[in-house]
Amino acid sequence: MLKLGERQTLKIKEKKEFGVYLVSDIEDEKVLLPIKQVPENSRIGDSIEVFLYRDSKDRIIATTSQPKIEKGKVAVLEVKEVSKIGAFLDWGLEKDLLLPFKEQTKPVKKSDKVLVSLYIDKSDRLCATMKVYPYLETGKHFKKDDQVTGTVYEISKNFGAFVAVENRYSALIPKRDMPNDISVGEEIRARITAIKSDGKIDLSVREKAYIQMSIDADRLMRYLDEHDGVIPFTDKASPQLISETMNMSKNEFKRAVGNLLKAGKIEITQTNIIKKQEWNTKE
């Protein structure tokens, strides 16, 4: 049986001037391998490993070239162009791979690099999808506090940011821990905060609390340096204002303010946080 979108080993059945016809062991179908792809000195009966896809005339054809993605797998591919029917991706073969608009989790443009999977659509054509969740694996071999890298592939207002760790394993930055400025397609480095019983992973782009407190305190000092030594609100401000201005939660902001207050670097008025005079030069 010929397997579209997969590599398989077939045998040479016929030789023609324009190539060879390959068949599987059960010889139920044959497929053309163009002459420029045929290994030198090949003979009838020889086995060849090939990848099957559809050419520009929508015919199934074989190639010995190695595509950058196979059916059911996940990979990062570059957008070559955008047309009226979707985006076309470079997947290492002569005919570019279609990413339909309905399979995009955000609009893409030329030269973007997108995380996709390869599937067969209802018309029996190979297409790409940015909705890669069903194609990701669980990561039970990871441990809590492991540092990992991954690609953000979808953002949900209800759940958070979905991430493909190592572009292979299913993970989530929960909504409560999701930075404001995170975006689809972004490559991130994160810490594993939990591994569920089903192997799915929770992530945070923040360090453990005691480490993050120092990082956040440094961020506040930089903000003060860049804004004439004043933060125009206190730790009693709304979580939304703190998040939008500092990209941290209210609890993280309060911990950082407490750290700076204890160190004598700031003072708090009824309306502002002010950098103390002795700290009014950049360190």
C-alpha positions as CSV (number, residue, x, y, z in Angstrom):
1,M,0.0,0.0,0.0
2,L,1.3,3.4,-0.9
3,K,1.5,5.7,2.1
4,L,1.1,9.4,1.3
5,G,3.3,11.7,3.5
6,E,5.5,8.9,4.8
7,R,8.9,7.3,3.9
8,Q,8.6,3.7,2.8
9,T,10.7,1.1,0.9
10,L,9.4,0.2,-2.5
11,K,10.7,-2.0,-5.4
12,I,11.4,-1.0,-9.0
13,K,8.8,-2.7,-11.2
14,E,9.4,-1.0,-14.5
15,K,12.0,1.3,-16.1
16,K,11.1,4.1,-18.5
17,E,13.0,6.9,-20.1
18,F,11.4,9.4,-17.7
19,G,12.0,7.4,-14.5
20,V,11.0,4.1,-12.8
21,Y,7.7,2.8,-11.5
22,L,7.8,1.5,-7.9
23,V,5.5,-0.9,-6.2
24,S,5.0,-2.2,-2.7
25,D,5.3,-5.9,-1.9
26,I,1.6,-6.5,-2.6
27,E,1.9,-4.6,-5.9
28,D,-1.6,-3.0,-5.6
29,E,-0.5,0.4,-6.9
30,K,2.5,1.8,-8.7
31,V,4.1,5.3,-8.3
32,L,6.7,7.1,-10.5
33,L,10.1,8.1,-9.3
34,P,11.4,10.7,-11.8
35,I,14.6,9.9,-13.6
36,K,16.6,12.6,-11.9
37,Q,15.8,10.9,-8.5
38,V,16.7,7.4,-9.6
39,P,20.0,6.1,-8.0
40,E,22.7,5.3,-10.6
41,N,22.9,1.7,-11.8
42,S,19.4,0.8,-10.3
43,R,17.8,-2.4,-11.7
44,I,14.4,-3.9,-11.7
45,G,13.7,-5.6,-8.4
46,D,15.9,-3.2,-6.4
47,S,14.5,-1.6,-3.2
48,I,14.5,2.1,-2.8
49,E,13.4,4.2,0.2
50,V,11.3,7.1,-0.9
51,F,8.8,9.7,0.3
52,L,5.4,10.0,-1.3
53,Y,3.6,13.3,-2.0
54,R,1.5,14.9,-4.7
55,D,3.1,16.9,-7.5
56,S,1.8,20.2,-9.1
57,K,-0.7,18.1,-11.1
58,D,-2.0,16.4,-7.9
59,R,-0.5,13.0,-8.8
60,I,1.1,10.9,-6.2
61,I,4.9,10.9,-6.9
62,A,8.0,9.5,-5.2
63,T,11.2,11.3,-4.2
64,T,14.4,10.2,-2.6
65,S,14.8,13.7,-1.1
66,Q,14.3,14.0,2.6
67,P,11.4,16.3,3.5
68,K,11.7,18.5,6.6
69,I,8.5,17.0,8.0
70,E,6.5,13.8,7.7
71,K,2.8,12.9,8.3
72,G,2.0,13.2,12.0
73,K,5.3,14.8,12.9
74,V,6.0,18.4,14.1
75,A,8.6,20.8,12.7
76,V,9.4,24.4,12.3
77,L,9.1,25.5,8.6
78,E,9.6,28.9,6.9
79,V,6.8,30.7,5.1
80,K,7.8,31.3,1.4
81,E,4.7,33.2,0.4
82,V,1.1,33.9,1.2
83,S,-1.7,33.5,-1.3
84,K,-5.5,33.7,-1.5
85,I,-5.9,30.2,-0.1
86,G,-3.2,30.2,2.6
87,A,0.5,30.3,3.2
88,F,3.0,28.1,1.4
89,L,5.9,26.6,3.4
90,D,9.3,25.4,2.5
91,W,9.5,21.7,3.4
92,G,12.5,20.8,1.3
93,L,10.6,19.5,-1.8
94,E,9.9,21.0,-5.2
95,K,6.3,21.7,-4.5
96,D,5.7,23.9,-1.5
97,L,3.4,22.8,1.4
98,L,0.1,24.5,1.9
99,L,-0.9,25.9,5.3
100,P,-4.6,26.8,4.8
101,F,-5.9,29.9,6.6
102,K,-8.3,27.8,8.7
103,E,-5.3,25.8,10.1
104,Q,-3.4,29.0,11.2
105,T,-3.6,29.9,14.9
106,K,-2.4,33.4,13.9
107,P,-2.0,35.1,10.6
108,V,1.5,34.5,9.1
109,K,3.6,36.4,6.6
110,K,6.5,35.7,4.3
111,S,9.7,34.6,6.1
112,D,7.9,33.7,9.3
113,K,9.0,30.5,10.9
114,V,6.0,28.4,12.1
115,L,5.6,25.3,14.1
116,V,3.3,22.9,12.1
117,S,2.3,19.3,11.7
118,L,1.6,17.4,8.4
119,Y,-1.8,15.8,7.8
120,I,-3.9,14.5,5.0
121,D,-7.0,16.7,4.3
122,K,-10.5,15.6,3.1
123,S,-9.4,15.8,-0.5
124,D,-6.5,13.4,0.2
125,R,-3.9,16.2,-0.1
126,L,-1.0,16.8,2.2
127,C,-1.4,20.1,4.2
128,A,0.2,21.8,7.2
129,T,-1.6,22.8,10.4
130,M,-0.5,25.1,13.2
131,K,-3.0,23.3,15.5
132,V,-0.3,20.8,16.6
133,Y,-1.8,19.7,20.0
134,P,-3.0,16.3,18.8
135,Y,0.4,15.5,17.3
136,L,2.5,16.2,20.5
137,E,3.7,13.5,22.9
138,T,3.6,13.5,26.7
139,G,6.8,14.1,28.6
140,K,6.8,11.8,31.6
141,H,10.6,11.5,31.5
142,F,11.0,15.2,32.6
143,K,11.3,16.3,36.2
144,K,10.0,19.3,38.1
145,D,12.3,22.3,37.9
146,D,13.9,21.1,34.7
147,Q,14.8,24.0,32.4
148,V,13.5,23.4,28.9
149,T,13.0,25.2,25.6
150,G,10.0,25.2,23.3
151,T,7.8,27.0,20.8
152,V,4.5,28.8,21.6
153,Y,2.0,27.4,19.2
154,E,-1.4,28.7,20.5
155,I,-2.6,31.2,23.1
156,S,-6.0,30.8,24.9
157,K,-7.7,33.5,26.9
158,N,-9.1,30.8,29.2
159,F,-6.1,28.5,29.7
160,G,-2.9,30.2,28.9
161,A,-0.1,29.7,26.4
162,F,0.3,26.3,24.8
163,V,4.0,25.3,24.2
164,A,5.6,22.4,22.3
165,V,8.7,21.6,24.5
166,E,11.6,20.6,22.2
167,N,8.9,20.9,19.5
168,R,7.7,17.5,20.5
169,Y,6.1,17.4,24.0
170,S,2.8,19.0,25.1
171,A,3.0,21.8,27.7
172,L,1.1,24.8,29.0
173,I,2.0,28.1,30.7
174,P,-1.1,28.5,32.8
175,K,-3.0,31.8,32.4
176,R,-1.9,33.0,35.9
177,D,1.7,32.6,34.9
178,M,1.5,33.8,31.3
179,P,3.5,37.0,30.4
180,N,1.6,39.7,28.7
181,D,4.0,40.0,25.8
182,I,4.2,36.3,24.8
183,S,3.2,35.5,21.2
184,V,2.6,32.5,18.9
185,G,5.7,31.4,17.2
186,E,8.0,32.7,20.0
187,E,10.8,30.4,21.2
188,I,11.0,30.4,25.0
189,R,13.1,29.0,27.8
190,A,11.0,27.9,30.8
191,R,11.0,25.9,34.0
192,I,8.8,22.9,34.6
193,T,6.5,23.5,37.5
194,A,4.4,20.4,37.4
195,I,4.1,17.1,35.4
196,K,0.5,15.8,35.4
197,S,-0.3,12.1,35.8
198,D,-1.0,11.9,32.0
199,G,2.5,13.3,31.3
200,K,1.4,16.8,30.3
201,I,3.6,19.6,31.5
202,D,3.0,22.9,33.2
203,L,5.6,25.6,32.7
204,S,6.7,29.0,34.0
205,V,9.0,31.5,32.4
206,R,9.8,32.8,35.9
207,E,12.3,31.4,38.3
208,K,11.6,30.1,41.8
209,A,10.1,32.8,44.0
210,Y,13.3,33.7,45.9
211,I,15.3,34.0,42.7
212,Q,12.5,35.8,40.8
213,M,12.1,38.3,43.6
214,S,15.7,39.5,43.0
215,I,15.2,39.6,39.3
216,D,11.9,41.6,39.7
217,A,13.6,44.0,42.1
218,D,16.3,44.7,39.5
219,R,13.5,45.3,37.0
220,L,11.9,47.9,39.2
221,M,15.2,49.6,39.8
222,R,15.7,49.8,36.0
223,Y,12.2,51.2,35.6
224,L,13.0,53.9,38.3
225,D,16.2,54.8,36.5
226,E,14.3,55.2,33.2
227,H,11.4,57.2,34.7
228,D,13.0,59.9,36.8
229,G,13.1,57.7,39.9
230,V,9.3,57.4,40.2
231,I,6.8,54.5,39.8
232,P,3.4,56.3,39.5
233,F,1.5,53.8,41.7
234,T,2.1,51.8,44.9
235,D,1.8,48.1,45.7
236,K,-1.9,48.7,46.4
237,A,-2.5,49.3,42.6
238,S,-4.8,47.0,40.7
239,P,-3.3,43.7,39.4
240,Q,-4.2,44.8,35.8
241,L,-2.2,48.1,36.1
242,I,0.8,46.3,37.6
243,S,0.7,43.6,34.9
244,E,0.4,46.0,32.1
245,T,3.2,48.3,33.4
246,M,5.6,45.8,34.9
247,N,4.6,42.5,33.3
248,M,4.5,40.8,36.7
249,S,1.7,39.7,39.0
250,K,0.6,41.8,42.0
251,N,2.2,39.3,44.4
252,E,5.5,39.4,42.5
253,F,5.4,43.2,42.4
254,K,4.7,43.4,46.2
255,R,7.6,41.0,46.9
256,A,10.0,43.0,44.8
257,V,8.9,46.3,46.4
258,G,9.3,44.7,49.8
259,N,12.8,43.6,48.9
260,L,13.8,47.2,47.8
261,L,12.1,48.7,50.8
262,K,14.1,46.5,53.1
263,A,17.3,47.4,51.3
264,G,16.6,51.1,51.8
265,K,16.5,51.8,48.0
266,I,12.9,53.1,47.8
267,E,10.3,54.8,49.8
268,I,6.5,54.6,49.4
269,T,4.2,57.6,49.4
270,Q,0.4,57.6,49.3
271,T,0.5,57.6,45.5
272,N,4.0,56.7,44.3
273,I,7.1,54.6,44.8
274,I,10.2,56.8,44.8
275,K,13.9,55.9,44.5
276,K,15.8,57.2,47.5
277,Q,18.2,60.0,46.9
278,E,21.3,58.0,47.8
279,W,20.3,55.5,45.0
280,N,19.6,58.1,42.4
281,T,22.6,57.2,40.2
282,K,22.5,54.2,38.0
283,E,24.5,51.3,39.4
